[in-house]
């Protein structure tokens, strides 16, 4: 990391990945073309999970090359008087796999529902049970994760 004065711990980076409203997943296709896509993620047991359709560009790239990068920002504040932006961010590298175990898929989907729709958890289990077969869940097993903060990290 070029700005080591802004480097934060791996625990900090996992918290950023967990708290961020969305993250960007970066993949590379069989043709070498990079692809970045925003996603709704959760962190469970030190891995990052997300859900998606059961087909598409993202999954084609993961099948061709399972090594991925995830970036997330959990806090930003413009500081125009300093000509900068305050932020907390994380970059994670890992291996992405499609989750096939129904229990693991359900746990990940419940965690996603709890993060993004906590007020509606009574409906979540039924909705997950109905759509489990059509919903793809991916797990990114992290190899390395770094955190960075520019001012006011809590």
Backbone as a printed PyTorch tensor [residue, N CA C, xyz], in Angstrom:
tensor([[[  0.8550,  -1.1780,   0.0000],
         [  0.0000,   0.0000,   0.0000],
         [  0.8960,   1.2340,   0.0000]],

        [[  0.6520,   2.1170,  -0.9300],
         [  1.4790,   3.3070,  -1.0730],
         [  1.3720,   4.2220,   0.1430]],

        [[  0.1760,   4.4550,   0.6330],
         [ -0.0250,   5.3610,   1.7810],
         [ -0.1460,   4.5480,   3.0670]],

        [[  0.9850,   4.0670,   3.5630],
         [  0.9660,   3.2220,   4.7520],
         [  0.4410,   3.9610,   5.9800]],

        [[  0.4660,   5.2980,   5.9410],
         [ -0.0780,   6.0640,   7.0640],
         [ -1.6040,   5.9390,   7.1600]],

        [[ -2.2370,   5.4500,   6.1070],
         [ -3.6910,   5.2750,   6.1000],
         [ -4.1000,   3.8080,   6.2440]],

        [[ -3.1110,   2.9260,   6.3060],
         [ -3.3910,   1.4980,   6.3820],
         [ -4.0390,   1.1410,   7.7110]],

        [[ -5.0440,   0.2840,   7.6210],
         [ -5.7750,  -0.1750,   8.7990],
         [ -5.6630,  -1.7040,   8.8720]],

        [[ -6.1230,  -2.2700,   9.9700],
         [ -6.0110,  -3.7030,  10.2000],
         [ -6.9630,  -4.5060,   9.3120]],

        [[ -6.6950,  -5.8010,   9.2360],
         [ -7.5890,  -6.7010,   8.5090],
         [ -8.9650,  -6.7290,   9.1650]],

        [[ -9.0180,  -6.6450,  10.4840],
         [-10.2990,  -6.6210,  11.1920],
         [-11.1030,  -5.3840,  10.7860]],

        [[-10.4320,  -4.2600,  10.6600],
         [-11.0750,  -3.0280,  10.2000],
         [-11.6340,  -3.2300,   8.7930]],

        [[-10.8280,  -3.8380,   7.9270],
         [-11.2540,  -4.0580,   6.5430],
         [-12.4740,  -4.9750,   6.4840]],

        [[-12.5070,  -6.0150,   7.3000],
         [-13.6830,  -6.8910,   7.3330],
         [-14.9190,  -6.1390,   7.8140]],

        [[-14.7290,  -5.2380,   8.7600],
         [-15.8580,  -4.4140,   9.2340],
         [-16.3630,  -3.5110,   8.1110]],

        [[-15.4600,  -2.9350,   7.3360],
         [-15.8640,  -2.1060,   6.1900],
         [-16.6520,  -2.9560,   5.1970]],

        [[-16.1380,  -4.1380,   4.8710],
         [-16.8410,  -5.0330,   3.9440],
         [-18.2180,  -5.4020,   4.4740]],

        [[-18.3170,  -5.5540,   5.7730],
         [-19.5830,  -5.9230,   6.3900],
         [-20.5770,  -4.7660,   6.4140]],

        [[-20.0960,  -3.5750,   6.7180],
         [-20.9790,  -2.4190,   6.8950],
         [-21.3350,  -1.7030,   5.6020]],

        [[-20.5110,  -1.8220,   4.5880],
         [-20.7540,  -1.0930,   3.3380],
         [-22.0990,  -1.5050,   2.7310]],

        [[-22.8310,  -0.5400,   2.2040],
         [-24.1310,  -0.8340,   1.6020],
         [-23.9910,  -1.6740,   0.3470]],

        [[-22.9130,  -1.5030,  -0.3600],
         [-22.6290,  -2.3430,  -1.5210],
         [-21.1270,  -2.4270,  -1.6940]],

        [[-20.7110,  -3.3910,  -2.4910],
         [-19.3030,  -3.5560,  -2.8240],
         [-19.2170,  -3.7660,  -4.3260]],

        [[-18.0210,  -3.6550,  -4.8550],
         [-17.8070,  -3.9230,  -6.2700],
         [-16.9740,  -5.1870,  -6.3950]],

        [[-17.5100,  -6.1450,  -7.1400],
         [-16.8100,  -7.3850,  -7.4270],
         [-16.1190,  -7.2220,  -8.7710]],

        [[-14.8290,  -7.4930,  -8.7990],
         [-14.0690,  -7.4340, -10.0510],
         [-13.6370,  -8.8350, -10.4350]],

        [[-13.9120,  -9.1700, -11.6960],
         [-13.5810, -10.4810, -12.2340],
         [-12.8280, -10.2890, -13.5430]],

        [[-12.3360, -11.3980, -14.0780],
         [-11.7000, -11.3880, -15.3880],
         [-12.2850, -12.5500, -16.1830]],

        [[-12.6800, -12.2780, -17.4010],
         [-13.2610, -13.3050, -18.2470],
         [-12.2270, -14.1680, -18.9250]],

        [[-12.6940, -15.2120, -19.5870],
         [-11.8060, -16.1280, -20.3140],
         [-11.0130, -15.3850, -21.3870]],

        [[-11.5670, -14.2890, -21.8970],
         [-10.8950, -13.4930, -22.9220],
         [ -9.9440, -12.4570, -22.3460]],

        [[ -9.8060, -12.4360, -20.9990],
         [ -8.9170, -11.4800, -20.3450],
         [ -9.5480, -10.1340, -20.0680]],

        [[-10.8060,  -9.9630, -20.4400],
         [-11.5070,  -8.6940, -20.2560],
         [-11.9150,  -8.5190, -18.7860]],

        [[-11.5480,  -7.4020, -18.1620],
         [-11.9810,  -7.1640, -16.7800],
         [-13.4530,  -6.7810, -16.7310]],

        [[-14.0740,  -7.0380, -15.5800],
         [-15.4900,  -6.7350, -15.3910],
         [-15.7100,  -6.4140, -13.9190]],

        [[-16.3250,  -5.2820, -13.6510],
         [-16.6500,  -4.9010, -12.2820],
         [-18.1430,  -4.6880, -12.1620]],

        [[-18.7250,  -5.2260, -11.0920],
         [-20.1670,  -5.1340, -10.9120],
         [-20.4870,  -4.8930,  -9.4340]],

        [[-21.3990,  -3.9570,  -9.1540],
         [-21.7920,  -3.7480,  -7.7570],
         [-22.6580,  -4.8980,  -7.2660]],

        [[-22.5560,  -5.1940,  -5.9900],
         [-23.3730,  -6.2460,  -5.4090],
         [-23.6840,  -5.9530,  -3.9550]],

        [[-24.6970,  -6.6570,  -3.4580],
         [-25.0980,  -6.5760,  -2.0550],
         [-24.4390,  -7.7450,  -1.3400]],

        [[-23.5600,  -7.4490,  -0.4170],
         [-22.7270,  -8.4720,   0.1940],
         [-22.9300,  -8.5300,   1.7080]],

        [[-22.5920,  -9.6890,   2.2540],
         [-22.5050,  -9.8630,   3.7000],
         [-21.2170, -10.6110,   3.9980]],

        [[-20.7430, -10.4550,   5.2250],
         [-19.5700, -11.1920,   5.6850],
         [-20.0460, -12.1830,   6.7490]],

        [[-19.7720, -13.4590,   6.5150],
         [-20.1050, -14.5270,   7.4650],
         [-18.8800, -15.3970,   7.6630]],

        [[-18.4840, -15.5800,   8.8960],
         [-17.3580, -16.4650,   9.2160],
         [-16.1210, -16.1420,   8.3850]],

        [[-15.8660, -14.8580,   8.1670],
         [-14.6720, -14.4310,   7.4630],
         [-14.7110, -14.5530,   5.9570]],

        [[-15.8690, -14.9440,   5.3860],
         [-16.0260, -15.0200,   3.9330],
         [-17.0790, -14.0100,   3.5020]],

        [[-17.0130, -13.6020,   2.2590],
         [-17.9910, -12.6650,   1.7050],
         [-18.9790, -13.4640,   0.8650]],

        [[-20.2650, -13.2140,   1.0950],
         [-21.3260, -13.8800,   0.3380],
         [-22.1400, -12.8390,  -0.4180]],

        [[-22.6400, -13.2480,  -1.5770],
         [-23.5840, -12.4230,  -2.3240],
         [-24.4990, -13.3460,  -3.1050]],

        [[-25.6210, -12.8190,  -3.5350],
         [-26.5620, -13.6100,  -4.3300],
         [-26.6880, -12.9820,  -5.7100]],

        [[-27.1310, -13.7990,  -6.6580],
         [-27.2960, -13.3110,  -8.0240],
         [-28.1810, -14.2870,  -8.7970]],

        [[-28.4660, -13.9270, -10.0260],
         [-29.1840, -14.8420, -10.9150],
         [-28.3010, -16.0550, -11.1760]],

        [[-28.9090, -17.1310, -11.6030],
         [-28.1860, -18.3850, -11.8110],
         [-27.3970, -18.4180, -13.1210]],

        [[-27.4060, -17.3300, -13.8810],
         [-26.6100, -17.2550, -15.1030],
         [-26.2620, -15.7970, -15.3660]],

        [[-25.2570, -15.5940, -16.1920],
         [-24.8830, -14.2360, -16.5570],
         [-23.3800, -14.0530, -16.6430]],

        [[-22.9990, -12.8480, -17.0180],
         [-21.6040, -12.4950, -17.2700],
         [-20.7260, -12.7420, -16.0380]],

        [[-21.2060, -12.3320, -14.8840],
         [-20.4390, -12.4780, -13.6450],
         [-20.0990, -13.9520, -13.4020]],

        [[-21.0930, -14.8370, -13.5250],
         [-20.8520, -16.2570, -13.2820],
         [-19.9900, -16.8880, -14.3730]],

        [[-20.1220, -16.4240, -15.6020],
         [-19.2450, -16.9100, -16.6730],
         [-17.7880, -16.5820, -16.3490]],

        [[-17.5620, -15.3570, -15.8780],
         [-16.1950, -14.9630, -15.5270],
         [-15.6630, -15.7700, -14.3500]],

        [[-16.5060, -15.9810, -13.3450],
         [-16.0710, -16.7540, -12.1650],
         [-15.7370, -18.1780, -12.5660]],

        [[-16.5110, -18.7600, -13.4740],
         [-16.2190, -20.1150, -13.9540],
         [-14.8840, -20.1550, -14.6890]],

        [[-14.5810, -19.1100, -15.4390],
         [-13.3270, -19.0530, -16.1970],
         [-12.1390, -18.7580, -15.2960]],

        [[-12.3510, -17.9030, -14.2970],
         [-11.2670, -17.4820, -13.4050],
         [-11.8740, -17.1630, -12.0360]],

        [[-11.7690, -18.0760, -11.0700],
         [-12.4180, -17.8660,  -9.7760],
         [-11.7180, -16.8580,  -8.8570]],

        [[-10.5300, -16.3980,  -9.2270],
         [ -9.8740, -15.3820,  -8.4030],
         [-10.5290, -14.0300,  -8.6640]],

        [[-10.9500, -13.3560,  -7.5780],
         [-11.6970, -12.1060,  -7.6950],
         [-11.1290, -11.0640,  -6.7410]],

        [[-11.5740,  -9.8450,  -6.9350],
         [-11.2430,  -8.7370,  -6.0480],
         [-12.5490,  -8.0510,  -5.6810]],

        [[-12.6880,  -7.6770,  -4.4060],
         [-13.8600,  -6.9480,  -3.9340],
         [-13.3760,  -5.6550,  -3.3050]],

        [[-14.0090,  -4.5510,  -3.6590],
         [-13.7050,  -3.2770,  -3.0070],
         [-14.9830,  -2.7140,  -2.4160]],

        [[-14.8350,  -2.0430,  -1.2800],
         [-15.9950,  -1.4640,  -0.5990],
         [-15.5760,  -0.2000,   0.1370]],

        [[-16.5210,   0.7130,   0.2610],
         [-16.3320,   1.9380,   1.0330],
         [-17.5200,   2.0540,   1.9730]],

        [[-17.2520,   2.1660,   3.2730],
         [-18.3680,   2.1850,   4.2180],
         [-18.6840,   3.5860,   4.7360]],

        [[-17.7920,   4.5090,   4.5600],
         [-18.0400,   5.8570,   5.0740],
         [-17.3200,   6.8510,   4.1770]],

        [[-18.0300,   7.8700,   3.7610],
         [-17.3810,   8.9600,   3.0190],
         [-17.9000,  10.2820,   3.5400]],

        [[-17.0540,  11.2590,   3.4790],
         [-17.4300,  12.6190,   3.8470],
         [-16.5400,  13.5650,   3.0440]],

        [[-17.1820,  14.3830,   2.2340],
         [-16.4060,  15.3670,   1.4830],
         [-15.7500,  16.3490,   2.4400]],

        [[-14.5100,  16.6860,   2.1770],
         [-13.7740,  17.6820,   2.9520],
         [-13.1810,  18.6860,   1.9620]],

        [[-14.0410,  19.5140,   1.3400],
         [-13.5610,  20.4060,   0.2880],
         [-12.5160,  21.4110,   0.7730]],

        [[-12.6020,  21.7730,   2.0330],
         [-11.6200,  22.7210,   2.5600],
         [-10.2180,  22.1320,   2.5940]],

        [[-10.1340,  20.7840,   2.5680],
         [ -8.8480,  20.0850,   2.5460],
         [ -8.5560,  19.4950,   1.1610]],

        [[ -9.4700,  19.7080,   0.2140],
         [ -9.3440,  19.1390,  -1.1300],
         [ -9.1820,  17.6250,  -1.0880]],

        [[-10.0540,  16.9960,  -0.2990],
         [ -9.9910,  15.5450,  -0.1690],
         [-11.3620,  15.0010,   0.2170]],

        [[-11.4270,  13.7190,   0.3540],
         [-12.5990,  13.0200,   0.8600],
         [-12.1480,  12.1200,   1.9900]],

        [[-12.8520,  12.1800,   3.1080],
         [-12.5910,  11.2440,   4.1940],
         [-13.3280,   9.9540,   3.8660]],

        [[-12.7450,   8.8010,   4.1980],
         [-13.3540,   7.5270,   3.8380],
         [-12.7880,   6.3990,   4.6790]],

        [[-13.5110,   5.2980,   4.7040],
         [-13.0290,   4.0030,   5.1770],
         [-13.2290,   3.0490,   4.0090]],

        [[-12.2130,   2.2970,   3.6620],
         [-12.3360,   1.4040,   2.5120],
         [-11.6380,   0.0750,   2.7670]],

        [[-11.9980,  -0.8930,   1.9310],
         [-11.3870,  -2.2140,   2.0100],
         [-11.2100,  -2.7730,   0.6120]],

        [[-10.1420,  -3.5160,   0.4500],
         [ -9.8800,  -4.2720,  -0.7730],
         [ -9.6170,  -5.7100,  -0.3280]],

        [[-10.3250,  -6.6420,  -0.9510],
         [-10.1630,  -8.0500,  -0.5990],
         [ -9.9130,  -8.8660,  -1.8570]],

        [[ -9.0120,  -9.8060,  -1.7470],
         [ -8.7360, -10.7490,  -2.8260],
         [ -9.1170, -12.1370,  -2.3350]],

        [[ -9.7050, -12.9210,  -3.2160],
         [-10.0920, -14.2590,  -2.8020],
         [-10.5340, -15.1100,  -3.9570]],

        [[-11.0280, -16.2840,  -3.6060],
         [-11.5070, -17.2700,  -4.5760],
         [-13.0100, -17.3810,  -4.4240]],

        [[-13.7130, -17.2120,  -5.5360],
         [-15.1720, -17.2320,  -5.5440],
         [-15.6770, -18.6000,  -5.9760]],

        [[-16.6570, -19.1050,  -5.2370],
         [-17.2730, -20.3910,  -5.5500],
         [-18.7880, -20.2620,  -5.4260]],

        [[-19.4930, -21.0340,  -6.2180],
         [-20.9430, -21.1080,  -6.0960],
         [-21.2570, -22.0510,  -4.9420]],

        [[-22.1150, -21.5970,  -4.0420],
         [-22.5110, -22.4080,  -2.8880],
         [-23.5910, -23.3890,  -3.3420]],

        [[-23.3550, -24.6690,  -3.0920],
         [-24.3330, -25.6930,  -3.4740],
         [-25.0750, -26.2680,  -2.2710]],

        [[-24.5160, -26.1580,  -1.0900],
         [-25.1470, -26.6750,   0.1180],
         [-26.3550, -25.8040,   0.4910]],

        [[-27.5270, -26.4050,   0.5750],
         [-28.7630, -25.6570,   0.8280],
         [-28.7340, -24.9340,   2.1720]],

        [[-28.1640, -25.5330,   3.1990],
         [-28.1080, -24.8780,   4.5110],
         [-27.2160, -23.6360,   4.4720]],

        [[-26.0660, -23.7570,   3.8160],
         [-25.1600, -22.6070,   3.7020],
         [-25.8040, -21.4960,   2.8710]],

        [[-26.4700, -21.8680,   1.7790],
         [-27.1780, -20.8770,   0.9570],
         [-28.2300, -20.1500,   1.7900]],

        [[-28.9930, -20.9110,   2.5560],
         [-30.0480, -20.3240,   3.3780],
         [-29.4730, -19.3770,   4.4130]],

        [[-28.3960, -19.7890,   5.0910],
         [-27.7540, -18.9040,   6.0880],
         [-27.2920, -17.5980,   5.4400]],

        [[-26.6780, -17.7030,   4.2590],
         [-26.2010, -16.4980,   3.5710],
         [-27.3650, -15.6040,   3.1610]],

        [[-28.4110, -16.1930,   2.6150],
         [-29.5710, -15.3950,   2.1970],
         [-30.2750, -14.7530,   3.3860]],

        [[-30.3730, -15.4650,   4.5070],
         [-30.9550, -14.8640,   5.7200],
         [-30.1050, -13.6840,   6.1900]],

        [[-28.7840, -13.8320,   6.1340],
         [-27.8960, -12.7320,   6.5390],
         [-28.0490, -11.5350,   5.6080]],

        [[-28.2130, -11.7920,   4.3120],
         [-28.4240, -10.6930,   3.3610],
         [-29.7430,  -9.9920,   3.6690]],

        [[-30.7890, -10.7690,   3.9290],
         [-32.0920, -10.1770,   4.2790],
         [-31.9900,  -9.3680,   5.5690]],

        [[-31.2820,  -9.9040,   6.5510],
         [-31.1430,  -9.2020,   7.8330],
         [-30.3970,  -7.8770,   7.6650]],

        [[-29.4240,  -7.8460,   6.7680],
         [-28.6640,  -6.6140,   6.5370],
         [-29.4840,  -5.5830,   5.7740]],

        [[-30.1750,  -6.0290,   4.7260],
         [-30.8150,  -5.0860,   3.8210],
         [-32.3130,  -4.8820,   4.0560]],

        [[-32.9570,  -5.7830,   4.7810],
         [-34.4020,  -5.6350,   5.0560],
         [-34.7370,  -6.1750,   6.4440]],

        [[-34.0780,  -5.6530,   7.4820],
         [-34.2770,  -6.2070,   8.8320],
         [-35.7110,  -6.0610,   9.3410]],

        [[-36.4320,  -5.1070,   8.8230],
         [-37.8010,  -4.8870,   9.2590],
         [-38.7570,  -5.9480,   8.7130]],

        [[-38.3050,  -6.7810,   7.8050],
         [-39.1830,  -7.7220,   7.1230],
         [-38.7180,  -9.1710,   7.2900]],

        [[-38.0420,  -9.4780,   8.3890],
         [-37.4690, -10.8160,   8.5680],
         [-38.5310, -11.9050,   8.7170]],

        [[-39.7460, -11.5450,   9.1060],
         [-40.8020, -12.5610,   9.2430],
         [-41.1080, -13.2150,   7.8930]],

        [[-40.9780, -12.4740,   6.8120],
         [-41.2460, -13.0070,   5.4770],
         [-40.0260, -13.6740,   4.8460]],

        [[-38.8600, -13.3910,   5.3810],
         [-37.6140, -13.8040,   4.7320],
         [-37.4980, -15.3180,   4.5690]],

        [[-37.7600, -16.0720,   5.6150],
         [-37.5620, -17.5270,   5.5450],
         [-38.4410, -18.1530,   4.4680]],

        [[-39.6930, -17.7320,   4.3890],
         [-40.5940, -18.2720,   3.3720],
         [-40.1650, -17.8970,   1.9720]],

        [[-39.7590, -16.6480,   1.8060],
         [-39.3100, -16.1810,   0.5010],
         [-38.0620, -16.9520,   0.0600]],

        [[-37.1450, -17.1570,   0.9960],
         [-35.9130, -17.8940,   0.6890],
         [-36.2420, -19.3360,   0.3160]],

        [[-37.1230, -19.9720,   1.0740],
         [-37.4920, -21.3610,   0.7900],
         [-38.1050, -21.4920,  -0.6000]],

        [[-38.9340, -20.5300,  -0.9940],
         [-39.5860, -20.5780,  -2.3140],
         [-38.6010, -20.3460,  -3.4600]],

        [[-37.5830, -19.5330,  -3.2310],
         [-36.6970, -19.1550,  -4.3350],
         [-35.3090, -19.7960,  -4.2640]],

        [[-35.0830, -20.6810,  -3.3110],
         [-33.7450, -21.2370,  -3.0980],
         [-33.1910, -21.9260,  -4.3500]],

        [[-34.0360, -22.6390,  -5.0710],
         [-33.5780, -23.3520,  -6.2560],
         [-33.1720, -22.4530,  -7.4070]],

        [[-33.7880, -21.2680,  -7.4930],
         [-33.4850, -20.3490,  -8.6060],
         [-32.4310, -19.3100,  -8.2590]],

        [[-32.0790, -19.2220,  -6.9770],
         [-31.1510, -18.1840,  -6.5320],
         [-29.7500, -18.7550,  -6.4170]],

        [[-28.8090, -18.0480,  -6.9870],
         [-27.4080, -18.4350,  -6.8790],
         [-26.7880, -17.6550,  -5.7210]],

        [[-26.0380, -18.3530,  -4.8930],
         [-25.2860, -17.7190,  -3.8180],
         [-23.8240, -18.0390,  -4.0430]],

        [[-22.9950, -17.0170,  -3.9450],
         [-21.5530, -17.1890,  -4.1070],
         [-20.8320, -16.8560,  -2.8090]],

        [[-19.7540, -17.5890,  -2.5660],
         [-18.9020, -17.3610,  -1.3930],
         [-17.5110, -16.9920,  -1.9000]],

        [[-16.9800, -15.9110,  -1.3740],
         [-15.5980, -15.5400,  -1.6610],
         [-14.7730, -15.8540,  -0.4180]],

        [[-13.9360, -16.8640,  -0.5350],
         [-13.0150, -17.2120,   0.5410],
         [-11.8300, -16.2750,   0.4060]],

        [[-11.6240, -15.4760,   1.4330],
         [-10.6340, -14.4110,   1.3370],
         [ -9.2160, -14.9230,   1.5170]],

        [[ -8.3460, -14.4220,   0.6530],
         [ -6.9240, -14.7050,   0.7580],
         [ -6.2180, -13.5780,   1.4760]],

        [[ -6.5200, -12.3610,   1.0690],
         [ -5.9520, -11.1930,   1.7410],
         [ -6.9690, -10.0690,   1.7160]],

        [[ -6.8960,  -9.2480,   2.7340],
         [ -7.8000,  -8.1160,   2.8480],
         [ -7.0350,  -6.9660,   3.4950]],

        [[ -7.1860,  -5.7770,   2.9130],
         [ -6.5310,  -4.6040,   3.4740],
         [ -7.5520,  -3.5060,   3.6770]],

        [[ -7.3220,  -2.7200,   4.6960],
         [ -8.2040,  -1.5920,   4.9860],
         [ -7.4380,  -0.2990,   4.9270]],

        [[ -8.1780,   0.7620,   4.6500],
         [ -7.5620,   2.0750,   4.5300],
         [ -8.5550,   3.1140,   5.0410]],

        [[ -8.0420,   4.1490,   5.6950],
         [ -8.9080,   5.2120,   6.1890],
         [ -8.1960,   6.5530,   6.0100]],

        [[ -8.9490,   7.5140,   5.5630],
         [ -8.4500,   8.8690,   5.4350],
         [ -9.2910,   9.7630,   6.3450]],

        [[ -8.9040,   9.8360,   7.5720],
         [ -9.5630,  10.7390,   8.5140],
         [-10.8000,  10.1890,   9.1810]],

        [[-10.8080,  10.2000,  10.4720],
         [-11.9950,   9.9120,  11.2420],
         [-12.4160,   8.4750,  11.3190]],

        [[-11.5260,   7.5280,  11.0640],
         [-11.9100,   6.1240,  11.1960],
         [-12.3020,   5.8620,  12.6340]],

        [[-13.3870,   5.1220,  12.7630],
         [-13.9010,   4.8750,  14.1250],
         [-13.5710,   3.4810,  14.5720]]])
